[in-house]
Amino acid sequence: GPEWKYPKVMKPKLHENIIDAQIQQNIEEITDTGEQQEDEQ
């Protein structure tokens, strides 16, 4: 959704939570790629 476009002053917690979620997702994707690279191909 467009939540990430809102100024951080308006929704600071939402903005931080989205960043944390993106970082966590990136970590999980890197882990999955390293451990299950053969399964996806």
Stockholm file with secondary structure:
# STOCKHOLM 1.0

chainA/1-41         GPEWKYPKVMKPKLHENIIDAQIQQNIEEITDTGEQQEDEQ
#=GR chainA/1-41 SS CGGGGSCTTTSHHHHHHHHHHHHHHHHHHHHHHHHSHHHHC
#=GC SS_cons        CGGGGSCTTTSHHHHHHHHHHHHHHHHHHHHHHHHSHHHHC
//
